[in-house]
C-alpha cells in the first residue's frame, strides 16, 4: 500500500499517482491518497487516475493518528489483495 500526499515537496502527487498506475509493475499496489485537500476536483481526479481511496488529513495530531490506524486496520486486516 502507498500513502500518497497530493502536495509533495518536490514532485506533484497527482503526477506520481498517474505514473504509479501506468506502470505495469506498480499499478496493482493500492494507493491511498492522504492529503489536506478536500477540493472536489482533486477527489474526482484522484479516482479517475485510479486511486483506491481518498482521505482528507485531519489537522489535529491525535485525529491524524487515529485515521492512520484505521487505514492500517482496513487495508491490512480486511482487504484481500491479488498478490497476498
HTML snippet that shows the backbone in 3Dmol.js (N, CA, C, O; Angstrom):
<script src="https://3Dmol.org/build/3Dmol-min.js"></script>
<div id="view" style="width:600px;height:400px;position:relative"></div>
<script>
const pdb = `
ATOM      1  N   UNK A   1       0.838  -1.166   0.000  1.00  0.00           N
ATOM      2  CA  UNK A   1       0.000   0.000   0.000  1.00  0.00           C
ATOM      3  C   UNK A   1       0.890   1.238   0.000  1.00  0.00           C
ATOM      4  O   UNK A   1       1.929   1.278   0.659  1.00  0.00           O
ATOM      5  N   UNK A   2       0.460   2.238  -0.749  1.00  0.00           N
ATOM      6  CA  UNK A   2       1.166   3.516  -0.808  1.00  0.00           C
ATOM      7  C   UNK A   2       0.240   4.591  -0.254  1.00  0.00           C
ATOM      8  O   UNK A   2      -0.898   4.732  -0.700  1.00  0.00           O
ATOM      9  N   UNK A   3       0.737   5.349   0.726  1.00  0.00           N
ATOM     10  CA  UNK A   3       0.046   6.542   1.203  1.00  0.00           C
ATOM     11  C   UNK A   3       0.640   7.701   0.423  1.00  0.00           C
ATOM     12  O   UNK A   3       1.843   7.948   0.498  1.00  0.00           O
ATOM     13  N   UNK A   4      -0.186   8.409  -0.321  1.00  0.00           N
ATOM     14  CA  UNK A   4       0.302   9.451  -1.217  1.00  0.00           C
ATOM     15  C   UNK A   4      -0.340  10.792  -0.901  1.00  0.00           C
ATOM     16  O   UNK A   4      -1.563  10.924  -0.881  1.00  0.00           O
ATOM     17  N   UNK A   5       0.496  11.771  -0.657  1.00  0.00           N
ATOM     18  CA  UNK A   5       0.024  13.142  -0.476  1.00  0.00           C
ATOM     19  C   UNK A   5       0.042  13.824  -1.841  1.00  0.00           C
ATOM     20  O   UNK A   5       1.012  13.680  -2.585  1.00  0.00           O
ATOM     21  N   UNK A   6      -1.000  14.553  -2.177  1.00  0.00           N
ATOM     22  CA  UNK A   6      -1.026  15.263  -3.451  1.00  0.00           C
ATOM     23  C   UNK A   6      -0.035  16.417  -3.474  1.00  0.00           C
ATOM     24  O   UNK A   6       0.423  16.826  -4.541  1.00  0.00           O
ATOM     25  N   UNK A   7       0.294  16.939  -2.309  1.00  0.00           N
ATOM     26  CA  UNK A   7       1.157  18.117  -2.214  1.00  0.00           C
ATOM     27  C   UNK A   7       2.557  17.728  -1.743  1.00  0.00           C
ATOM     28  O   UNK A   7       2.991  18.118  -0.659  1.00  0.00           O
ATOM     29  N   UNK A   8       3.249  16.960  -2.568  1.00  0.00           N
ATOM     30  CA  UNK A   8       4.611  16.560  -2.235  1.00  0.00           C
ATOM     31  C   UNK A   8       5.552  17.749  -2.405  1.00  0.00           C
ATOM     32  O   UNK A   8       5.288  18.632  -3.220  1.00  0.00           O
ATOM     33  N   UNK A   9       6.646  17.781  -1.645  1.00  0.00           N
ATOM     34  CA  UNK A   9       7.524  18.952  -1.694  1.00  0.00           C
ATOM     35  C   UNK A   9       8.258  19.142  -3.022  1.00  0.00           C
ATOM     36  O   UNK A   9       8.480  20.282  -3.429  1.00  0.00           O
ATOM     37  N   UNK A  10       8.638  18.072  -3.703  1.00  0.00           N
ATOM     38  CA  UNK A  10       9.413  18.240  -4.926  1.00  0.00           C
ATOM     39  C   UNK A  10       8.717  17.716  -6.173  1.00  0.00           C
ATOM     40  O   UNK A  10       9.073  18.098  -7.288  1.00  0.00           O
ATOM     41  N   UNK A  11       7.748  16.859  -6.001  1.00  0.00           N
ATOM     42  CA  UNK A  11       7.068  16.273  -7.148  1.00  0.00           C
ATOM     43  C   UNK A  11       5.572  16.237  -6.860  1.00  0.00           C
ATOM     44  O   UNK A  11       5.151  15.859  -5.767  1.00  0.00           O
ATOM     45  N   UNK A  12       4.789  16.626  -7.828  1.00  0.00           N
ATOM     46  CA  UNK A  12       3.344  16.666  -7.653  1.00  0.00           C
ATOM     47  C   UNK A  12       2.778  15.263  -7.440  1.00  0.00           C
ATOM     48  O   UNK A  12       3.052  14.353  -8.223  1.00  0.00           O
ATOM     49  N   UNK A  13       1.996  15.092  -6.389  1.00  0.00           N
ATOM     50  CA  UNK A  13       1.407  13.796  -6.090  1.00  0.00           C
ATOM     51  C   UNK A  13       0.437  13.323  -7.156  1.00  0.00           C
ATOM     52  O   UNK A  13       0.260  12.118  -7.339  1.00  0.00           O
ATOM     53  N   UNK A  14      -0.186  14.240  -7.855  1.00  0.00           N
ATOM     54  CA  UNK A  14      -1.126  13.874  -8.924  1.00  0.00           C
ATOM     55  C   UNK A  14      -0.384  13.171 -10.052  1.00  0.00           C
ATOM     56  O   UNK A  14      -0.860  12.173 -10.593  1.00  0.00           O
ATOM     57  N   UNK A  15       0.787  13.702 -10.402  1.00  0.00           N
ATOM     58  CA  UNK A  15       1.609  13.085 -11.440  1.00  0.00           C
ATOM     59  C   UNK A  15       2.180  11.756 -10.956  1.00  0.00           C
ATOM     60  O   UNK A  15       2.290  10.801 -11.726  1.00  0.00           O
ATOM     61  N   UNK A  16       2.539  11.703  -9.682  1.00  0.00           N
ATOM     62  CA  UNK A  16       3.053  10.464  -9.106  1.00  0.00           C
ATOM     63  C   UNK A  16       2.000   9.370  -9.186  1.00  0.00           C
ATOM     64  O   UNK A  16       2.317   8.234  -9.538  1.00  0.00           O
ATOM     65  N   UNK A  17       0.756   9.692  -8.867  1.00  0.00           N
ATOM     66  CA  UNK A  17      -0.332   8.722  -8.952  1.00  0.00           C
ATOM     67  C   UNK A  17      -0.464   8.197 -10.380  1.00  0.00           C
ATOM     68  O   UNK A  17      -0.587   6.991 -10.592  1.00  0.00           O
ATOM     69  N   UNK A  18      -0.439   9.095 -11.351  1.00  0.00           N
ATOM     70  CA  UNK A  18      -0.545   8.681 -12.756  1.00  0.00           C
ATOM     71  C   UNK A  18       0.605   7.759 -13.148  1.00  0.00           C
ATOM     72  O   UNK A  18       0.402   6.770 -13.853  1.00  0.00           O
ATOM     73  N   UNK A  19       1.811   8.085 -12.691  1.00  0.00           N
ATOM     74  CA  UNK A  19       2.973   7.256 -13.003  1.00  0.00           C
ATOM     75  C   UNK A  19       2.843   5.866 -12.389  1.00  0.00           C
ATOM     76  O   UNK A  19       3.124   4.862 -13.044  1.00  0.00           O
ATOM     77  N   UNK A  20       2.421   5.812 -11.140  1.00  0.00           N
ATOM     78  CA  UNK A  20       2.266   4.522 -10.460  1.00  0.00           C
ATOM     79  C   UNK A  20       1.242   3.665 -11.191  1.00  0.00           C
ATOM     80  O   UNK A  20       1.491   2.490 -11.462  1.00  0.00           O
ATOM     81  N   UNK A  21       0.097   4.247 -11.510  1.00  0.00           N
ATOM     82  CA  UNK A  21      -0.981   3.467 -12.112  1.00  0.00           C
ATOM     83  C   UNK A  21      -0.748   3.154 -13.589  1.00  0.00           C
ATOM     84  O   UNK A  21      -1.468   2.335 -14.159  1.00  0.00           O
ATOM     85  N   UNK A  22       0.235   3.786 -14.216  1.00  0.00           N
ATOM     86  CA  UNK A  22       0.553   3.457 -15.610  1.00  0.00           C
ATOM     87  C   UNK A  22       1.714   2.478 -15.717  1.00  0.00           C
ATOM     88  O   UNK A  22       2.053   2.040 -16.816  1.00  0.00           O
ATOM     89  N   UNK A  23       2.325   2.130 -14.593  1.00  0.00           N
ATOM     90  CA  UNK A  23       3.453   1.201 -14.572  1.00  0.00           C
ATOM     91  C   UNK A  23       2.931  -0.207 -14.276  1.00  0.00           C
ATOM     92  O   UNK A  23       2.334  -0.444 -13.225  1.00  0.00           O
ATOM     93  N   UNK A  24       3.157  -1.130 -15.199  1.00  0.00           N
ATOM     94  CA  UNK A  24       2.631  -2.492 -15.057  1.00  0.00           C
ATOM     95  C   UNK A  24       3.089  -3.166 -13.761  1.00  0.00           C
ATOM     96  O   UNK A  24       2.341  -3.946 -13.172  1.00  0.00           O
ATOM     97  N   UNK A  25       4.291  -2.874 -13.322  1.00  0.00           N
ATOM     98  CA  UNK A  25       4.818  -3.499 -12.108  1.00  0.00           C
ATOM     99  C   UNK A  25       4.252  -2.890 -10.829  1.00  0.00           C
ATOM    100  O   UNK A  25       4.316  -3.510  -9.768  1.00  0.00           O
ATOM    101  N   UNK A  26       3.698  -1.683 -10.920  1.00  0.00           N
ATOM    102  CA  UNK A  26       3.228  -0.976  -9.728  1.00  0.00           C
ATOM    103  C   UNK A  26       1.716  -0.808  -9.650  1.00  0.00           C
ATOM    104  O   UNK A  26       1.178  -0.583  -8.566  1.00  0.00           O
ATOM    105  N   UNK A  27       1.025  -0.911 -10.773  1.00  0.00           N
ATOM    106  CA  UNK A  27      -0.375  -0.492 -10.823  1.00  0.00           C
ATOM    107  C   UNK A  27      -1.318  -1.258  -9.911  1.00  0.00           C
ATOM    108  O   UNK A  27      -2.390  -0.751  -9.581  1.00  0.00           O
ATOM    109  N   UNK A  28      -0.950  -2.466  -9.493  1.00  0.00           N
ATOM    110  CA  UNK A  28      -1.847  -3.206  -8.600  1.00  0.00           C
ATOM    111  C   UNK A  28      -1.629  -2.870  -7.122  1.00  0.00           C
ATOM    112  O   UNK A  28      -2.383  -3.326  -6.263  1.00  0.00           O
ATOM    113  N   UNK A  29      -0.603  -2.075  -6.830  1.00  0.00           N
ATOM    114  CA  UNK A  29      -0.386  -1.656  -5.448  1.00  0.00           C
ATOM    115  C   UNK A  29      -1.476  -0.639  -5.086  1.00  0.00           C
ATOM    116  O   UNK A  29      -1.650   0.354  -5.793  1.00  0.00           O
ATOM    117  N   UNK A  30      -2.205  -0.875  -3.997  1.00  0.00           N
ATOM    118  CA  UNK A  30      -3.232   0.095  -3.599  1.00  0.00           C
ATOM    119  C   UNK A  30      -2.604   1.452  -3.250  1.00  0.00           C
ATOM    120  O   UNK A  30      -1.601   1.523  -2.541  1.00  0.00           O
ATOM    121  N   UNK A  31      -3.213   2.513  -3.760  1.00  0.00           N
ATOM    122  CA  UNK A  31      -2.759   3.867  -3.457  1.00  0.00           C
ATOM    123  C   UNK A  31      -3.872   4.582  -2.695  1.00  0.00           C
ATOM    124  O   UNK A  31      -4.977   4.771  -3.203  1.00  0.00           O
ATOM    125  N   UNK A  32      -3.551   4.968  -1.475  1.00  0.00           N
ATOM    126  CA  UNK A  32      -4.455   5.735  -0.635  1.00  0.00           C
ATOM    127  C   UNK A  32      -3.975   7.179  -0.676  1.00  0.00           C
ATOM    128  O   UNK A  32      -2.886   7.487  -0.193  1.00  0.00           O
ATOM    129  N   UNK A  33      -4.780   8.060  -1.248  1.00  0.00           N
ATOM    130  CA  UNK A  33      -4.451   9.478  -1.251  1.00  0.00           C
ATOM    131  C   UNK A  33      -4.821  10.021   0.126  1.00  0.00           C
ATOM    132  O   UNK A  33      -5.979   9.972   0.540  1.00  0.00           O
ATOM    133  N   UNK A  34      -3.821  10.534   0.819  1.00  0.00           N
ATOM    134  CA  UNK A  34      -3.993  11.088   2.161  1.00  0.00           C
ATOM    135  C   UNK A  34      -3.429  12.495   2.112  1.00  0.00           C
ATOM    136  O   UNK A  34      -2.214  12.684   2.165  1.00  0.00           O
ATOM    137  N   UNK A  35      -4.303  13.477   2.012  1.00  0.00           N
ATOM    138  CA  UNK A  35      -3.869  14.835   1.710  1.00  0.00           C
ATOM    139  C   UNK A  35      -4.728  15.865   2.434  1.00  0.00           C
ATOM    140  O   UNK A  35      -5.798  15.539   2.947  1.00  0.00           O
ATOM    141  N   UNK A  36      -4.265  17.085   2.472  1.00  0.00           N
ATOM    142  CA  UNK A  36      -5.035  18.152   3.127  1.00  0.00           C
ATOM    143  C   UNK A  36      -6.149  18.686   2.243  1.00  0.00           C
ATOM    144  O   UNK A  36      -7.069  19.342   2.731  1.00  0.00           O
ATOM    145  N   UNK A  37      -6.075  18.413   0.957  1.00  0.00           N
ATOM    146  CA  UNK A  37      -7.063  18.963   0.030  1.00  0.00           C
ATOM    147  C   UNK A  37      -8.401  18.237   0.144  1.00  0.00           C
ATOM    148  O   UNK A  37      -8.466  17.008   0.128  1.00  0.00           O
ATOM    149  N   UNK A  38      -9.463  19.028   0.259  1.00  0.00           N
ATOM    150  CA  UNK A  38     -10.804  18.449   0.180  1.00  0.00           C
ATOM    151  C   UNK A  38     -11.535  18.987  -1.049  1.00  0.00           C
ATOM    152  O   UNK A  38     -12.760  18.912  -1.147  1.00  0.00           O
ATOM    153  N   UNK A  39     -10.755  19.528  -1.981  1.00  0.00           N
ATOM    154  CA  UNK A  39     -11.300  20.059  -3.230  1.00  0.00           C
ATOM    155  C   UNK A  39     -11.949  18.929  -4.034  1.00  0.00           C
ATOM    156  O   UNK A  39     -11.312  17.905  -4.281  1.00  0.00           O
ATOM    157  N   UNK A  40     -13.187  19.101  -4.437  1.00  0.00           N
ATOM    158  CA  UNK A  40     -13.933  18.056  -5.138  1.00  0.00           C
ATOM    159  C   UNK A  40     -13.250  17.659  -6.449  1.00  0.00           C
ATOM    160  O   UNK A  40     -13.324  16.499  -6.855  1.00  0.00           O
ATOM    161  N   UNK A  41     -12.593  18.600  -7.106  1.00  0.00           N
ATOM    162  CA  UNK A  41     -11.872  18.262  -8.334  1.00  0.00           C
ATOM    163  C   UNK A  41     -10.678  17.358  -8.050  1.00  0.00           C
ATOM    164  O   UNK A  41     -10.383  16.455  -8.833  1.00  0.00           O
ATOM    165  N   UNK A  42      -9.989  17.594  -6.934  1.00  0.00           N
ATOM    166  CA  UNK A  42      -8.889  16.706  -6.552  1.00  0.00           C
ATOM    167  C   UNK A  42      -9.408  15.299  -6.281  1.00  0.00           C
ATOM    168  O   UNK A  42      -8.790  14.313  -6.683  1.00  0.00           O
ATOM    169  N   UNK A  43     -10.545  15.212  -5.599  1.00  0.00           N
ATOM    170  CA  UNK A  43     -11.144  13.907  -5.302  1.00  0.00           C
ATOM    171  C   UNK A  43     -11.514  13.189  -6.604  1.00  0.00           C
ATOM    172  O   UNK A  43     -11.139  12.035  -6.809  1.00  0.00           O
ATOM    173  N   UNK A  44     -12.246  13.873  -7.473  1.00  0.00           N
ATOM    174  CA  UNK A  44     -12.670  13.268  -8.741  1.00  0.00           C
ATOM    175  C   UNK A  44     -11.472  12.848  -9.583  1.00  0.00           C
ATOM    176  O   UNK A  44     -11.453  11.750 -10.140  1.00  0.00           O
ATOM    177  N   UNK A  45     -10.479  13.718  -9.675  1.00  0.00           N
ATOM    178  CA  UNK A  45      -9.311  13.405 -10.491  1.00  0.00           C
ATOM    179  C   UNK A  45      -8.506  12.245  -9.924  1.00  0.00           C
ATOM    180  O   UNK A  45      -7.990  11.417 -10.675  1.00  0.00           O
ATOM    181  N   UNK A  46      -8.397  12.182  -8.606  1.00  0.00           N
ATOM    182  CA  UNK A  46      -7.660  11.074  -7.995  1.00  0.00           C
ATOM    183  C   UNK A  46      -8.328   9.742  -8.320  1.00  0.00           C
ATOM    184  O   UNK A  46      -7.646   8.779  -8.673  1.00  0.00           O
ATOM    185  N   UNK A  47      -9.647   9.676  -8.206  1.00  0.00           N
ATOM    186  CA  UNK A  47     -10.342   8.436  -8.543  1.00  0.00           C
ATOM    187  C   UNK A  47     -10.271   8.152 -10.040  1.00  0.00           C
ATOM    188  O   UNK A  47     -10.155   6.992 -10.436  1.00  0.00           O
ATOM    189  N   UNK A  48     -10.337   9.177 -10.875  1.00  0.00           N
ATOM    190  CA  UNK A  48     -10.204   8.988 -12.321  1.00  0.00           C
ATOM    191  C   UNK A  48      -8.827   8.445 -12.670  1.00  0.00           C
ATOM    192  O   UNK A  48      -8.668   7.712 -13.646  1.00  0.00           O
ATOM    193  N   UNK A  49      -7.831   8.811 -11.864  1.00  0.00           N
ATOM    194  CA  UNK A  49      -6.470   8.324 -12.081  1.00  0.00           C
ATOM    195  C   UNK A  49      -6.186   7.034 -11.320  1.00  0.00           C
ATOM    196  O   UNK A  49      -5.032   6.634 -11.164  1.00  0.00           O
ATOM    197  N   UNK A  50      -7.248   6.393 -10.852  1.00  0.00           N
ATOM    198  CA  UNK A  50      -7.201   5.057 -10.259  1.00  0.00           C
ATOM    199  C   UNK A  50      -6.711   4.989  -8.813  1.00  0.00           C
ATOM    200  O   UNK A  50      -6.204   3.952  -8.385  1.00  0.00           O
ATOM    201  N   UNK A  51      -6.854   6.077  -8.058  1.00  0.00           N
ATOM    202  CA  UNK A  51      -6.595   5.986  -6.622  1.00  0.00           C
ATOM    203  C   UNK A  51      -7.588   4.993  -6.037  1.00  0.00           C
ATOM    204  O   UNK A  51      -8.731   4.912  -6.486  1.00  0.00           O
ATOM    205  N   UNK A  52      -7.156   4.248  -5.046  1.00  0.00           N
ATOM    206  CA  UNK A  52      -8.036   3.265  -4.426  1.00  0.00           C
ATOM    207  C   UNK A  52      -8.854   3.845  -3.286  1.00  0.00           C
ATOM    208  O   UNK A  52      -9.841   3.252  -2.850  1.00  0.00           O
ATOM    209  N   UNK A  53      -8.438   5.002  -2.813  1.00  0.00           N
ATOM    210  CA  UNK A  53      -9.113   5.619  -1.677  1.00  0.00           C
ATOM    211  C   UNK A  53      -8.637   7.061  -1.578  1.00  0.00           C
ATOM    212  O   UNK A  53      -7.494   7.361  -1.925  1.00  0.00           O
ATOM    213  N   UNK A  54      -9.501   7.956  -1.108  1.00  0.00           N
ATOM    214  CA  UNK A  54      -9.147   9.364  -0.933  1.00  0.00           C
ATOM    215  C   UNK A  54      -9.572   9.785   0.463  1.00  0.00           C
ATOM    216  O   UNK A  54     -10.748   9.694   0.816  1.00  0.00           O
ATOM    217  N   UNK A  55      -8.615  10.245   1.253  1.00  0.00           N
ATOM    218  CA  UNK A  55      -8.896  10.655   2.623  1.00  0.00           C
ATOM    219  C   UNK A  55      -8.292  12.037   2.852  1.00  0.00           C
ATOM    220  O   UNK A  55      -7.128  12.277   2.531  1.00  0.00           O
ATOM    221  N   UNK A  56      -9.089  12.937   3.407  1.00  0.00           N
ATOM    222  CA  UNK A  56      -8.581  14.255   3.771  1.00  0.00           C
ATOM    223  C   UNK A  56      -7.951  14.165   5.158  1.00  0.00           C
ATOM    224  O   UNK A  56      -8.585  13.715   6.112  1.00  0.00           O
ATOM    225  N   UNK A  57      -6.709  14.595   5.256  1.00  0.00           N
ATOM    226  CA  UNK A  57      -5.969  14.536   6.521  1.00  0.00           C
ATOM    227  C   UNK A  57      -6.610  15.431   7.571  1.00  0.00           C
ATOM    228  O   UNK A  57      -6.914  16.593   7.302  1.00  0.00           O
ATOM    229  N   UNK A  58      -6.814  14.894   8.758  1.00  0.00           N
ATOM    230  CA  UNK A  58      -7.227  15.761   9.864  1.00  0.00           C
ATOM    231  C   UNK A  58      -6.060  16.669  10.266  1.00  0.00           C
ATOM    232  O   UNK A  58      -4.896  16.311  10.085  1.00  0.00           O
ATOM    233  N   UNK A  59      -6.375  17.818  10.800  1.00  0.00           N
ATOM    234  CA  UNK A  59      -5.340  18.770  11.207  1.00  0.00           C
ATOM    235  C   UNK A  59      -4.731  18.395  12.556  1.00  0.00           C
ATOM    236  O   UNK A  59      -3.520  18.506  12.751  1.00  0.00           O
ATOM    237  N   UNK A  60      -5.568  17.956  13.472  1.00  0.00           N
ATOM    238  CA  UNK A  60      -5.099  17.608  14.819  1.00  0.00           C
ATOM    239  C   UNK A  60      -4.320  16.297  14.800  1.00  0.00           C
ATOM    240  O   UNK A  60      -4.730  15.334  14.151  1.00  0.00           O
ATOM    241  N   UNK A  61      -3.196  16.264  15.515  1.00  0.00           N
ATOM    242  CA  UNK A  61      -2.316  15.098  15.507  1.00  0.00           C
ATOM    243  C   UNK A  61      -3.017  13.829  15.978  1.00  0.00           C
ATOM    244  O   UNK A  61      -2.875  12.779  15.350  1.00  0.00           O
ATOM    245  N   UNK A  62      -3.777  13.909  17.081  1.00  0.00           N
ATOM    246  CA  UNK A  62      -4.459  12.725  17.598  1.00  0.00           C
ATOM    247  C   UNK A  62      -5.461  12.164  16.586  1.00  0.00           C
ATOM    248  O   UNK A  62      -5.583  10.949  16.432  1.00  0.00           O
ATOM    249  N   UNK A  63      -6.169  13.051  15.906  1.00  0.00           N
ATOM    250  CA  UNK A  63      -7.114  12.617  14.874  1.00  0.00           C
ATOM    251  C   UNK A  63      -6.375  12.004  13.686  1.00  0.00           C
ATOM    252  O   UNK A  63      -6.817  11.005  13.119  1.00  0.00           O
ATOM    253  N   UNK A  64      -5.252  12.608  13.316  1.00  0.00           N
ATOM    254  CA  UNK A  64      -4.433  12.078  12.230  1.00  0.00           C
ATOM    255  C   UNK A  64      -3.972  10.658  12.551  1.00  0.00           C
ATOM    256  O   UNK A  64      -4.062   9.768  11.706  1.00  0.00           O
ATOM    257  N   UNK A  65      -3.483  10.449  13.758  1.00  0.00           N
ATOM    258  CA  UNK A  65      -3.002   9.115  14.154  1.00  0.00           C
ATOM    259  C   UNK A  65      -4.151   8.100  14.167  1.00  0.00           C
ATOM    260  O   UNK A  65      -3.951   6.937  13.818  1.00  0.00           O
ATOM    261  N   UNK A  66      -5.339   8.530  14.565  1.00  0.00           N
ATOM    262  CA  UNK A  66      -6.495   7.637  14.541  1.00  0.00           C
ATOM    263  C   UNK A  66      -6.837   7.232  13.106  1.00  0.00           C
ATOM    264  O   UNK A  66      -7.175   6.077  12.847  1.00  0.00           O
ATOM    265  N   UNK A  67      -6.747   8.182  12.180  1.00  0.00           N
ATOM    266  CA  UNK A  67      -7.009   7.872  10.769  1.00  0.00           C
ATOM    267  C   UNK A  67      -5.971   6.886  10.247  1.00  0.00           C
ATOM    268  O   UNK A  67      -6.323   5.932   9.553  1.00  0.00           O
ATOM    269  N   UNK A  68      -4.711   7.099  10.564  1.00  0.00           N
ATOM    270  CA  UNK A  68      -3.644   6.193  10.121  1.00  0.00           C
ATOM    271  C   UNK A  68      -3.903   4.786  10.650  1.00  0.00           C
ATOM    272  O   UNK A  68      -3.732   3.810   9.921  1.00  0.00           O
ATOM    273  N   UNK A  69      -4.309   4.675  11.903  1.00  0.00           N
ATOM    274  CA  UNK A  69      -4.604   3.357  12.476  1.00  0.00           C
ATOM    275  C   UNK A  69      -5.758   2.697  11.735  1.00  0.00           C
ATOM    276  O   UNK A  69      -5.698   1.504  11.434  1.00  0.00           O
ATOM    277  N   UNK A  70      -6.800   3.451  11.438  1.00  0.00           N
ATOM    278  CA  UNK A  70      -7.953   2.888  10.719  1.00  0.00           C
ATOM    279  C   UNK A  70      -7.573   2.456   9.308  1.00  0.00           C
ATOM    280  O   UNK A  70      -8.038   1.424   8.824  1.00  0.00           O
ATOM    281  N   UNK A  71      -6.734   3.240   8.654  1.00  0.00           N
ATOM    282  CA  UNK A  71      -6.267   2.856   7.318  1.00  0.00           C
ATOM    283  C   UNK A  71      -5.527   1.527   7.403  1.00  0.00           C
ATOM    284  O   UNK A  71      -5.778   0.614   6.616  1.00  0.00           O
ATOM    285  N   UNK A  72      -4.626   1.427   8.351  1.00  0.00           N
ATOM    286  CA  UNK A  72      -3.876   0.186   8.530  1.00  0.00           C
ATOM    287  C   UNK A  72      -4.778  -0.978   8.868  1.00  0.00           C
ATOM    288  O   UNK A  72      -4.632  -2.061   8.301  1.00  0.00           O
ATOM    289  N   UNK A  73      -5.699  -0.775   9.774  1.00  0.00           N
ATOM    290  CA  UNK A  73      -6.630  -1.847  10.150  1.00  0.00           C
ATOM    291  C   UNK A  73      -7.404  -2.336   8.936  1.00  0.00           C
ATOM    292  O   UNK A  73      -7.532  -3.542   8.723  1.00  0.00           O
ATOM    293  N   UNK A  74      -7.915  -1.413   8.146  1.00  0.00           N
ATOM    294  CA  UNK A  74      -8.716  -1.786   6.978  1.00  0.00           C
ATOM    295  C   UNK A  74      -7.880  -2.510   5.932  1.00  0.00           C
ATOM    296  O   UNK A  74      -8.207  -3.631   5.543  1.00  0.00           O
ATOM    297  N   UNK A  75      -6.804  -1.879   5.474  1.00  0.00           N
ATOM    298  CA  UNK A  75      -6.032  -2.432   4.365  1.00  0.00           C
ATOM    299  C   UNK A  75      -5.235  -3.667   4.749  1.00  0.00           C
ATOM    300  O   UNK A  75      -4.986  -4.522   3.899  1.00  0.00           O
ATOM    301  N   UNK A  76      -4.827  -3.784   6.012  1.00  0.00           N
ATOM    302  CA  UNK A  76      -4.004  -4.913   6.408  1.00  0.00           C
ATOM    303  C   UNK A  76      -4.791  -6.038   7.059  1.00  0.00           C
ATOM    304  O   UNK A  76      -4.279  -7.150   7.190  1.00  0.00           O
ATOM    305  N   UNK A  77      -6.025  -5.772   7.469  1.00  0.00           N
ATOM    306  CA  UNK A  77      -6.816  -6.804   8.145  1.00  0.00           C
ATOM    307  C   UNK A  77      -7.988  -7.311   7.320  1.00  0.00           C
ATOM    308  O   UNK A  77      -8.335  -8.489   7.410  1.00  0.00           O
ATOM    309  N   UNK A  78      -8.603  -6.451   6.520  1.00  0.00           N
ATOM    310  CA  UNK A  78      -9.838  -6.828   5.843  1.00  0.00           C
ATOM    311  C   UNK A  78      -9.732  -7.004   4.340  1.00  0.00           C
ATOM    312  O   UNK A  78     -10.474  -7.789   3.749  1.00  0.00           O
ATOM    313  N   UNK A  79      -8.824  -6.285   3.725  1.00  0.00           N
ATOM    314  CA  UNK A  79      -8.749  -6.271   2.277  1.00  0.00           C
ATOM    315  C   UNK A  79      -7.964  -7.479   1.773  1.00  0.00           C
ATOM    316  O   UNK A  79      -6.888  -7.793   2.283  1.00  0.00           O
ATOM    317  N   UNK A  80      -8.509  -8.142   0.779  1.00  0.00           N
ATOM    318  CA  UNK A  80      -7.805  -9.237   0.115  1.00  0.00           C
ATOM    319  C   UNK A  80      -7.144  -8.658  -1.133  1.00  0.00           C
ATOM    320  O   UNK A  80      -7.819  -8.149  -2.028  1.00  0.00           O
ATOM    321  N   UNK A  81      -5.818  -8.742  -1.180  1.00  0.00           N
ATOM    322  CA  UNK A  81      -5.072  -8.199  -2.304  1.00  0.00           C
ATOM    323  C   UNK A  81      -4.651  -9.328  -3.244  1.00  0.00           C
ATOM    324  O   UNK A  81      -4.495 -10.468  -2.807  1.00  0.00           O
ATOM    325  N   UNK A  82      -4.468  -9.024  -4.517  1.00  0.00           N
ATOM    326  CA  UNK A  82      -4.184 -10.065  -5.503  1.00  0.00           C
ATOM    327  C   UNK A  82      -2.866 -10.799  -5.274  1.00  0.00           C
ATOM    328  O   UNK A  82      -2.753 -11.976  -5.618  1.00  0.00           O
ATOM    329  N   UNK A  83      -1.886 -10.138  -4.708  1.00  0.00           N
ATOM    330  CA  UNK A  83      -0.596 -10.783  -4.517  1.00  0.00           C
ATOM    331  C   UNK A  83      -0.315 -11.124  -3.061  1.00  0.00           C
ATOM    332  O   UNK A  83       0.839 -11.317  -2.677  1.00  0.00           O
ATOM    333  N   UNK A  84      -1.363 -11.200  -2.253  1.00  0.00           N
ATOM    334  CA  UNK A  84      -1.196 -11.517  -0.827  1.00  0.00           C
ATOM    335  C   UNK A  84      -1.303 -13.004  -0.583  1.00  0.00           C
ATOM    336  O   UNK A  84      -1.188 -13.452   0.557  1.00  0.00           O
TER     337      UNK A  84
END
`;
const viewer = $3Dmol.createViewer("view");
viewer.addModel(pdb, "pdb");
viewer.setStyle({}, {cartoon: {color: "spectrum"}});
viewer.zoomTo();
viewer.render();
</script>
